Amino acid sequence: MEQHADQIRIAVLFGLIPVVVAFSFIIFLLYRSKRELLFKQKESEFRLNIAELEMKALRAQINPHFIFNCLNSIHHYMQQNNVQQAGVYLLKFSRLIRYVLETSSLRTVPISDDLDILKIYMELEQLRLQNSFTFEILTESIGDTDAIQIPPMILQPFVENSIWHGLSQRGSGGMIHISFIKDDEIIQCVIEDNGIRKEKSITLGSLMKKTSLGMSLIRDRLTVISATFKVAAFFVVEDRRDDPSPSDGTRIVIRLPYID
């Protein structure tokens, strides 16, 4: 009798094993389904944030005052019957606007393309400020600029800050120097100017808030870039008056992922 009872318990135990396995499998499926749903939700939110950020970047990419000044300068040249200069100005301006519109939804572009447009931007500002500053861009240290990708128009707001809040106060003899450093994971851009900030009490951070994208939008873009490429992207603003050999102006160091 006791042996019979043991056999019943064993049969019940073996009978319960498939039930337990099936129940565990259902729990696992429900957990995995919930996990995938949560992951997809986070991914959708991330993509939505990127889309919203791209729209903000498109709306704010070029300073409205800059656009107004460009159109006003073209009008001035036309009134002065300087058709050739007006044509040159208009061609550069149209290339800049077209580039902004075409690349606003792109994740990356060749650094050569972005630097060409950055040159055009600075040339337009040179015309606006009557050639009161010069600039140079050194890329020898990073090799083939067609093979390296960076986010579009990521450097322009920093250059704009140098021109609008530094060089425009200087009057003449202004300079912007742009150089690059590259290693296996990052590409580092250094933007230096010798502009004069008349209001010494204003911090560099508060000045950056007045750029076309603004401090918060630049940081948002770099946060998205860091998450996308798994490399910390950030920038540092330094006062060149704190250098061992003090001089006017600022130095901005921008760290970006090296994308080839």
Buried (B, 14 or more C-beta within 10 A) or exposed (E): EEEEEEEEEEEEEEEEEEEEEEEEEEEEEEEEEEEEEEEEEEEEEEEEBBEEBBEBBBEBBBBEEBEEBBEEBBEEBBEEEEEEBBEBBBEBBEBBBEBBEEBBEEBBBBBEBBBBBBBBBBBBBBBBBEEBBEBEBEBEEBEEBEEBBBBBBBBBBBBBBBBBBBBBBBEEEBBBBBBBEBEEEBBBBBBBBBBBBEEEEEEBEEBBBBBBBBBEBBBBBBBBBBEBBEBBBBBEBBBBEEEEEEEBBBBBBBBBBBBE
